[in-house]
Amino acid sequence: SLGYEFTFMQILAGIVAVLTVADARNWSRFFSSVLYIGLTYLGAFIGLSLIQEGSLLAIDWSTAGWLVLNMVFILLAFPLIPLLERVFGYTSALSLVELSDMSRPLLKELSLRAPGTLQHSLQVANLSEAAAEAIGANPLLVKVGALYHDIGKMKNPEYFIENQSGTNPHEGISAQESARIIIEHVEEGLRLAKKYRLPQPIINFILTHHGTTRVEFFYRIHAQKNPDEPIDELKFRYPGPRPKTKEETILMLADSIEAASKSLKNPTGQSIDELVDRVVDYKIKERQLNESEMTFEELEKCKVVFKQLLRSIYHIRIEYPDEPAQPGSPSKTPHSQESKA
């Protein structure tokens, strides 16, 4: 009969399913979950039967056929996961892991057409993932978002400094046209994301990683060359929107900080700290974080992570004050607190 026993077993199996597939990142985890669910069904069935019948010999095993049917239905549900994700707008950890595979067609194309951009994206992914872990955000989601956030640069890769090798094509066009090409990579990224059917959370990273900031460099050049001409500032601003989630906020900051760090000629611990503070303060001043879910406490934690990782990237270590010399030990010479290895 489908009495309280059936309800109890389904609730118990449901709890086991939730606990065993949470944050699953590969298919083997799902098959393990099926095994655990099956064992739960079997254990609950035997336990309830013993309570009712009092002996294993008295159990009617023919009534356990529906258990096998449940297992079959669970296995059939797995292929429906991608469809259900699209219907409900949810992206599972399993899908994110698949998207992070560097052999994916879109990432392979990025590596061929804009290798400098791919390297930048990998660095941003490392920074973002670490910051997300520090504040309890979703590190896998922001990592994958970082890998795809600049795919739009494939349209005109040579116009972005990380892909240039001597010749600067911006020298032959106006500052306004340069700004248009730079800003266009967001729109082009959206087009590619839809073409390759990337999930909406990844598309959101593409749209928000510059927010509504201004392409400052070309804006100032245009203003200097046309001092008497009124400037349409919207032509020098990204369309947005501004980041809302913690993950989107992390990516915006990591992207700007990683790019700005390339301008440091002789990086030191102090110059890196100042750069991170300057970039974050600028985003706050420009109101790019006004819609973000991130708290100021979490923002400070992200800054600490960015500073630590950049020091590691540029091989900068903290030198501690000399300890008192031990008998027989060689004397130490004074050295600076920060040094580059």
The 8 nearest C-alpha neighbors of each residue, nearest first, counted from 0:
[[1, 2, 5, 4, 3, 62, 6, 65],
 [2, 0, 5, 3, 4, 6, 7, 8],
 [1, 3, 4, 0, 5, 6, 7, 8],
 [2, 4, 6, 5, 7, 1, 8, 0],
 [5, 3, 7, 2, 6, 8, 1, 47],
 [4, 6, 8, 1, 3, 7, 2, 9],
 [7, 5, 3, 9, 4, 8, 10, 2],
 [6, 8, 4, 10, 5, 9, 3, 11],
 [9, 7, 11, 5, 10, 6, 12, 4],
 [10, 8, 12, 6, 11, 7, 13, 5],
 [9, 11, 13, 7, 8, 12, 6, 14],
 [10, 12, 8, 14, 13, 9, 7, 15],
 [13, 11, 9, 15, 14, 10, 36, 8],
 [14, 12, 16, 10, 11, 15, 9, 17],
 [13, 15, 17, 11, 16, 12, 18, 10],
 [14, 16, 12, 18, 13, 17, 19, 36],
 [17, 15, 13, 19, 14, 18, 20, 12],
 [18, 16, 14, 15, 19, 20, 21, 13],
 [17, 19, 15, 16, 21, 20, 14, 13],
 [18, 20, 16, 32, 17, 21, 15, 28],
 [21, 19, 23, 17, 18, 16, 22, 29],
 [20, 22, 23, 18, 19, 17, 16, 92],
 [23, 21, 92, 20, 24, 91, 93, 19],
 [22, 24, 20, 21, 25, 28, 93, 92],
 [25, 23, 93, 92, 96, 22, 26, 28],
 [26, 24, 27, 28, 93, 23, 29, 96],
 [25, 27, 29, 28, 30, 24, 93, 23],
 [26, 28, 30, 29, 25, 31, 32, 24],
 [29, 27, 31, 26, 30, 25, 23, 32],
 [30, 28, 32, 26, 31, 27, 20, 33],
 [29, 31, 33, 27, 32, 28, 34, 26],
 [32, 30, 28, 34, 29, 33, 27, 35],
 [31, 33, 29, 35, 30, 34, 19, 36],
 [34, 32, 30, 36, 31, 35, 37, 29],
 [33, 35, 37, 31, 32, 36, 38, 30],
 [36, 34, 32, 38, 37, 33, 39, 31],
 [35, 37, 39, 33, 34, 38, 12, 32],
 [38, 36, 34, 40, 39, 35, 33, 41],
 [37, 39, 41, 35, 40, 36, 42, 34],
 [40, 38, 36, 42, 37, 41, 43, 12],
 [39, 41, 37, 43, 38, 42, 44, 36],
 [42, 40, 38, 44, 39, 43, 45, 37],
 [41, 43, 39, 45, 44, 40, 38, 46],
 [42, 44, 46, 40, 41, 45, 39, 47],
 [45, 43, 41, 47, 42, 46, 40, 48],
 [44, 46, 48, 42, 43, 47, 49, 41],
 [47, 45, 43, 49, 48, 44, 42, 50],
 [46, 48, 50, 44, 49, 45, 43, 51],
 [49, 47, 45, 51, 50, 46, 52, 44],
 [50, 48, 53, 52, 46, 51, 47, 54],
 [51, 49, 47, 48, 53, 52, 46, 54],
 [50, 52, 48, 49, 53, 47, 54, 46],
 [53, 51, 49, 54, 48, 50, 57, 58],
 [52, 54, 49, 50, 51, 55, 48, 57],
 [55, 53, 56, 57, 52, 49, 58, 48],
 [56, 54, 57, 58, 49, 53, 52, 45],
 [57, 55, 54, 58, 59, 52, 53, 49],
 [56, 58, 54, 55, 52, 59, 53, 49],
 [59, 57, 55, 56, 60, 48, 52, 54],
 [58, 60, 61, 62, 57, 63, 56, 48],
 [61, 59, 62, 63, 58, 64, 57, 45],
 [60, 62, 63, 59, 64, 58, 65, 66],
 [61, 63, 60, 64, 59, 65, 66, 58],
 [64, 62, 61, 60, 66, 65, 67, 44],
 [63, 65, 66, 67, 62, 61, 68, 60],
 [64, 66, 68, 67, 63, 69, 62, 70],
 [67, 65, 69, 64, 68, 63, 70, 40],
 [66, 68, 70, 65, 69, 64, 71, 63],
 [67, 69, 65, 71, 66, 70, 72, 64],
 [70, 68, 66, 72, 67, 71, 65, 73],
 [69, 71, 73, 67, 68, 72, 74, 66],
 [72, 70, 68, 74, 69, 73, 75, 67],
 [71, 73, 75, 69, 70, 74, 76, 68],
 [74, 72, 76, 70, 75, 71, 69, 77],
 [73, 75, 71, 76, 72, 77, 70, 33],
 [76, 74, 72, 73, 77, 71, 78, 79],
 [75, 77, 73, 79, 74, 78, 72, 80],
 [76, 78, 79, 80, 75, 74, 73, 29],
 [79, 77, 80, 76, 75, 81, 74, 82],
 [78, 80, 77, 82, 76, 81, 83, 75],
 [79, 81, 83, 82, 77, 78, 84, 76],
 [82, 80, 84, 83, 79, 85, 78, 94],
 [83, 81, 79, 85, 84, 80, 86, 78],
 [82, 84, 86, 80, 85, 81, 87, 79],
 [85, 83, 89, 81, 82, 87, 88, 86],
 [84, 86, 88, 82, 83, 87, 81, 89],
 [85, 87, 83, 84, 88, 82, 89, 81],
 [86, 88, 84, 89, 85, 83, 82, 90],
 [89, 87, 85, 84, 86, 90, 199, 198],
 [88, 90, 84, 87, 91, 85, 83, 86],
 [91, 89, 84, 94, 88, 92, 198, 95],
 [92, 90, 93, 94, 89, 95, 84, 22],
 [91, 93, 95, 94, 24, 22, 23, 96],
 [92, 94, 24, 96, 91, 95, 25, 23],
 [95, 93, 97, 91, 96, 92, 98, 90],
 [96, 94, 98, 92, 97, 93, 99, 91],
 [95, 97, 99, 93, 98, 94, 24, 92],
 [96, 98, 94, 95, 99, 100, 93, 103],
 [97, 99, 95, 96, 100, 94, 143, 103],
 [100, 98, 96, 97, 143, 101, 95, 146],
 [99, 101, 102, 98, 97, 103, 96, 106],
 [102, 100, 103, 106, 99, 107, 98, 104],
 [101, 103, 100, 107, 104, 106, 105, 99],
 [102, 104, 101, 106, 105, 100, 107, 98],
 [105, 103, 107, 106, 108, 102, 101, 109],
 [104, 106, 108, 107, 103, 109, 195, 150],
 [107, 105, 109, 108, 103, 104, 101, 110],
 [108, 106, 110, 104, 109, 105, 102, 103],
 [107, 109, 105, 111, 106, 110, 112, 104],
 [108, 110, 106, 112, 113, 107, 111, 105],
 [111, 109, 114, 107, 108, 113, 117, 112],
 [112, 110, 108, 109, 113, 114, 107, 106],
 [111, 113, 109, 110, 153, 108, 114, 156],
 [112, 114, 109, 116, 115, 156, 110, 111],
 [115, 113, 110, 117, 116, 111, 112, 118],
 [116, 114, 162, 161, 118, 117, 113, 119],
 [115, 117, 119, 113, 114, 118, 161, 120],
 [116, 118, 120, 114, 119, 115, 110, 121],
 [119, 117, 121, 115, 120, 116, 122, 114],
 [118, 120, 116, 122, 117, 121, 123, 115],
 [121, 119, 117, 123, 146, 118, 122, 145],
 [122, 120, 124, 118, 123, 119, 117, 146],
 [123, 121, 125, 119, 124, 120, 126, 118],
 [122, 124, 120, 126, 121, 125, 253, 254],
 [123, 125, 142, 145, 121, 127, 122, 126],
 [126, 124, 122, 128, 123, 127, 129, 121],
 [127, 125, 123, 129, 124, 128, 253, 305],
 [128, 126, 124, 130, 129, 125, 250, 249],
 [127, 129, 138, 131, 125, 142, 130, 126],
 [128, 130, 132, 126, 131, 127, 125, 133],
 [131, 129, 301, 133, 127, 132, 128, 304],
 [132, 130, 136, 138, 128, 133, 129, 134],
 [131, 133, 129, 135, 130, 134, 138, 136],
 [132, 134, 130, 131, 135, 129, 300, 301],
 [135, 133, 131, 132, 136, 297, 130, 300],
 [134, 136, 132, 133, 131, 137, 138, 130],
 [135, 137, 131, 134, 138, 132, 246, 245],
 [136, 138, 140, 139, 131, 141, 135, 246],
 [139, 137, 128, 131, 141, 140, 132, 142],
 [140, 138, 142, 141, 137, 143, 128, 95],
 [139, 141, 143, 142, 137, 138, 144, 95],
 [140, 142, 144, 138, 246, 143, 139, 145],
 [143, 141, 124, 139, 145, 128, 144, 140],
 [142, 144, 146, 145, 140, 141, 99, 139],
 [145, 143, 141, 201, 147, 142, 146, 204],
 [144, 146, 124, 142, 148, 143, 147, 120],
 [147, 145, 143, 120, 144, 148, 121, 124],
 [146, 148, 144, 145, 150, 149, 143, 205],
 [147, 149, 205, 145, 144, 204, 150, 146],
 [150, 148, 151, 147, 152, 188, 205, 116],
 [151, 149, 188, 152, 147, 148, 153, 109],
 [188, 150, 152, 184, 187, 149, 153, 185],
 [153, 151, 184, 156, 154, 150, 155, 149],
 [152, 154, 156, 151, 155, 113, 150, 112],
 [153, 155, 152, 156, 151, 187, 184, 150],
 [156, 154, 153, 157, 152, 158, 180, 159],
 [157, 155, 153, 152, 158, 113, 159, 154],
 [156, 158, 159, 163, 162, 155, 168, 160],
 [159, 157, 156, 155, 168, 160, 169, 167],
 [160, 158, 157, 161, 156, 162, 163, 152],
 [159, 161, 163, 162, 158, 157, 167, 115],
 [160, 162, 115, 159, 163, 116, 119, 114],
 [163, 161, 115, 160, 157, 159, 156, 113],
 [164, 162, 160, 157, 161, 165, 166, 159],
 [165, 163, 166, 162, 167, 160, 161, 157],
 [164, 166, 163, 167, 162, 160, 168, 157],
 [167, 165, 164, 168, 163, 157, 170, 169],
 [166, 168, 169, 170, 165, 163, 158, 157],
 [169, 167, 170, 171, 158, 166, 157, 172],
 [170, 168, 171, 167, 172, 177, 158, 173],
 [171, 169, 168, 172, 167, 173, 166, 174],
 [170, 172, 169, 168, 173, 167, 177, 174],
 [173, 171, 169, 170, 176, 174, 177, 168],
 [174, 172, 176, 175, 177, 171, 169, 221],
 [173, 175, 177, 217, 176, 221, 178, 220],
 [174, 176, 178, 173, 177, 179, 221, 217],
 [177, 175, 179, 173, 178, 174, 180, 172],
 [178, 176, 174, 180, 175, 179, 169, 173],
 [177, 179, 181, 175, 176, 180, 235, 182],
 [178, 180, 176, 182, 177, 181, 183, 175],
 [181, 179, 183, 177, 178, 182, 176, 184],
 [180, 182, 178, 183, 179, 184, 177, 158],
 [183, 181, 179, 184, 180, 237, 178, 185],
 [182, 184, 180, 186, 185, 181, 179, 187],
 [183, 185, 151, 187, 152, 182, 186, 188],
 [186, 184, 188, 183, 187, 151, 206, 182],
 [187, 185, 189, 183, 188, 184, 190, 151],
 [188, 186, 151, 184, 190, 189, 185, 183],
 [151, 189, 187, 185, 191, 150, 186, 190],
 [188, 190, 192, 186, 187, 191, 193, 185],
 [189, 191, 187, 193, 188, 192, 194, 186],
 [192, 190, 194, 188, 193, 189, 195, 187],
 [193, 191, 189, 197, 195, 194, 190, 196],
 [192, 194, 196, 190, 191, 195, 197, 189],
 [193, 195, 191, 196, 192, 190, 197, 189],
 [194, 196, 192, 193, 197, 191, 105, 190],
 [197, 195, 193, 194, 192, 198, 191, 199],
 [196, 198, 192, 195, 193, 201, 199, 202],
 [199, 197, 201, 200, 196, 202, 90, 85],
 [198, 200, 202, 201, 203, 197, 88, 90],
 [201, 199, 203, 202, 198, 204, 90, 144],
 [202, 200, 144, 204, 203, 199, 198, 197],
 [203, 201, 199, 205, 204, 200, 192, 206],
 [202, 204, 200, 206, 201, 205, 207, 199],
 [205, 203, 201, 207, 202, 206, 144, 208],
 [204, 206, 148, 202, 203, 207, 208, 185],
 [205, 207, 203, 204, 208, 239, 185, 202],
 [208, 206, 210, 242, 241, 204, 240, 209],
 [207, 209, 251, 210, 204, 205, 206, 250],
 [210, 208, 207, 212, 211, 251, 237, 239],
 [209, 211, 241, 239, 207, 240, 212, 208],
 [210, 212, 239, 237, 238, 236, 209, 241],
 [213, 211, 236, 210, 237, 209, 214, 285],
 [212, 214, 236, 215, 235, 237, 211, 218],
 [215, 213, 235, 216, 217, 236, 218, 178],
 [214, 216, 218, 213, 217, 219, 235, 212],
 [217, 215, 218, 219, 214, 220, 213, 174],
 [216, 218, 220, 174, 219, 215, 221, 214],
 [217, 219, 215, 221, 216, 220, 214, 222],
 [220, 218, 222, 221, 217, 216, 223, 215],
 [219, 221, 217, 223, 222, 218, 224, 174],
 [220, 222, 218, 224, 219, 174, 223, 225],
 [221, 223, 219, 225, 220, 226, 224, 218],
 [224, 222, 220, 221, 225, 226, 219, 218],
 [223, 225, 221, 222, 226, 220, 219, 227],
 [224, 226, 222, 228, 223, 227, 221, 229],
 [227, 225, 222, 223, 228, 224, 229, 221],
 [228, 226, 225, 229, 222, 224, 230, 223],
 [227, 229, 225, 226, 230, 222, 224, 221],
 [230, 228, 227, 231, 226, 225, 222, 232],
 [231, 229, 232, 228, 222, 221, 234, 225],
 [230, 232, 233, 234, 229, 235, 228, 236],
 [231, 233, 234, 235, 230, 236, 218, 213],
 [234, 232, 236, 235, 231, 237, 213, 238],
 [235, 233, 232, 236, 231, 179, 175, 178],
 [234, 236, 233, 232, 214, 213, 178, 218],
 [237, 235, 213, 233, 212, 234, 211, 214],
 [236, 238, 211, 239, 182, 212, 213, 210],
 [239, 237, 211, 236, 240, 210, 182, 206],
 [240, 238, 210, 211, 241, 237, 207, 206],
 [239, 241, 210, 207, 238, 211, 206, 242],
 [240, 242, 210, 207, 239, 287, 211, 243],
 [243, 241, 207, 247, 248, 291, 244, 210],
 [242, 244, 291, 290, 292, 247, 241, 245],
 [245, 243, 247, 246, 292, 291, 242, 248],
 [244, 246, 248, 293, 247, 292, 249, 291],
 [245, 247, 249, 244, 248, 141, 250, 136],
 [248, 246, 250, 242, 244, 249, 245, 204],
 [249, 247, 245, 251, 242, 246, 250, 244],
 [250, 248, 246, 252, 247, 251, 127, 253],
 [249, 251, 253, 247, 248, 252, 127, 254],
 [252, 250, 208, 248, 254, 249, 253, 209],
 [251, 253, 249, 255, 250, 254, 256, 248],
 [252, 254, 250, 256, 255, 251, 123, 257],
 [255, 253, 251, 257, 252, 256, 123, 250],
 [256, 254, 258, 252, 253, 257, 259, 251],
 [255, 257, 259, 253, 258, 254, 252, 260],
 [256, 258, 260, 254, 259, 255, 253, 123],
 [257, 259, 255, 256, 260, 261, 254, 119],
 [260, 258, 256, 261, 257, 262, 255, 274],
 [259, 261, 257, 262, 258, 263, 256, 274],
 [262, 260, 259, 263, 258, 257, 264, 256],
 [261, 263, 260, 259, 264, 258, 266, 265],
 [264, 262, 266, 261, 260, 265, 259, 270],
 [265, 263, 262, 266, 261, 260, 267, 270],
 [264, 266, 263, 267, 270, 339, 262, 313],
 [267, 265, 263, 270, 264, 271, 268, 313],
 [268, 266, 270, 269, 271, 265, 315, 337],
 [267, 269, 271, 270, 337, 272, 310, 315],
 [268, 270, 272, 267, 271, 273, 337, 266],
 [269, 271, 273, 267, 272, 268, 274, 266],
 [272, 270, 274, 268, 273, 269, 267, 275],
 [273, 271, 269, 275, 274, 270, 306, 268],
 [272, 274, 270, 276, 271, 275, 277, 269],
 [273, 275, 271, 277, 272, 276, 270, 278],
 [276, 274, 278, 272, 277, 273, 256, 279],
 [277, 275, 273, 279, 274, 278, 280, 272],
 [276, 278, 274, 280, 275, 279, 273, 281],
 [279, 277, 281, 275, 280, 276, 274, 282],
 [278, 280, 282, 276, 281, 277, 275, 283],
 [281, 279, 283, 277, 282, 278, 276, 284],
 [280, 282, 284, 278, 283, 279, 285, 277],
 [283, 281, 285, 279, 287, 280, 284, 286],
 [282, 284, 286, 280, 281, 285, 288, 287],
 [283, 285, 281, 286, 282, 280, 287, 279],
 [284, 286, 282, 283, 287, 281, 212, 288],
 [287, 285, 283, 289, 284, 288, 282, 290],
 [286, 288, 282, 285, 289, 241, 283, 210],
 [289, 287, 291, 286, 290, 283, 282, 242],
 [288, 290, 286, 291, 287, 283, 241, 243],
 [291, 289, 243, 288, 242, 292, 241, 287],
 [290, 292, 243, 288, 293, 289, 244, 242],
 [293, 291, 244, 245, 243, 294, 290, 248],
 [294, 292, 245, 291, 297, 298, 295, 244],
 [293, 295, 297, 296, 298, 292, 291, 299],
 [296, 294, 298, 297, 299, 293, 300, 301],
 [295, 297, 299, 294, 298, 300, 293, 301],
 [298, 296, 300, 294, 299, 295, 134, 293],
 [297, 299, 295, 301, 296, 300, 294, 302],
 [298, 300, 302, 296, 301, 297, 295, 303],
 [301, 299, 297, 303, 298, 302, 304, 296],
 [302, 300, 130, 298, 304, 299, 303, 305],
 [301, 303, 299, 305, 300, 304, 306, 298],
 [302, 304, 300, 306, 301, 305, 307, 299],
 [305, 303, 301, 307, 302, 306, 130, 308],
 [306, 304, 302, 308, 303, 307, 309, 301],
 [307, 305, 303, 309, 304, 308, 272, 310],
 [306, 308, 304, 310, 305, 309, 303, 311],
 [307, 309, 311, 305, 310, 306, 312, 304],
 [310, 308, 312, 311, 306, 307, 305, 313],
 [311, 309, 315, 307, 313, 308, 312, 314],
 [310, 312, 314, 308, 309, 313, 315, 307],
 [313, 311, 309, 314, 310, 308, 315, 307],
 [312, 314, 310, 311, 315, 309, 266, 339],
 [315, 313, 311, 312, 340, 310, 339, 316],
 [314, 316, 339, 310, 313, 311, 338, 340],
 [317, 315, 338, 337, 318, 314, 339, 310],
 [316, 318, 337, 336, 319, 315, 338, 268],
 [317, 319, 336, 337, 316, 320, 335, 338],
 [318, 320, 317, 321, 336, 322, 337, 335],
 [321, 319, 322, 318, 336, 333, 334, 335],
 [322, 320, 319, 323, 331, 333, 324, 332],
 [321, 323, 324, 320, 319, 325, 331, 330],
 [324, 322, 325, 321, 320, 330, 326, 331],
 [325, 323, 322, 328, 326, 330, 329, 331],
 [324, 326, 328, 327, 323, 329, 322, 330],
 [327, 325, 328, 324, 329, 323, 330, 322],
 [326, 328, 325, 329, 324, 330, 323, 331],
 [327, 329, 325, 326, 324, 330, 331, 323],
 [330, 328, 331, 327, 324, 325, 326, 332],
 [329, 331, 328, 324, 332, 325, 327, 323],
 [332, 330, 329, 333, 321, 324, 334, 328],
 [331, 333, 334, 330, 321, 329, 335, 320],
 [334, 332, 331, 335, 321, 320, 336, 330],
 [335, 333, 332, 336, 318, 337, 338, 320],
 [336, 334, 337, 338, 318, 333, 319, 317],
 [335, 337, 318, 317, 319, 334, 338, 320],
 [338, 336, 317, 335, 318, 268, 316, 267],
 [339, 337, 315, 316, 340, 335, 336, 267],
 [338, 340, 315, 314, 316, 267, 337, 313],
 [339, 314, 315, 338, 316, 313, 337, 311]]
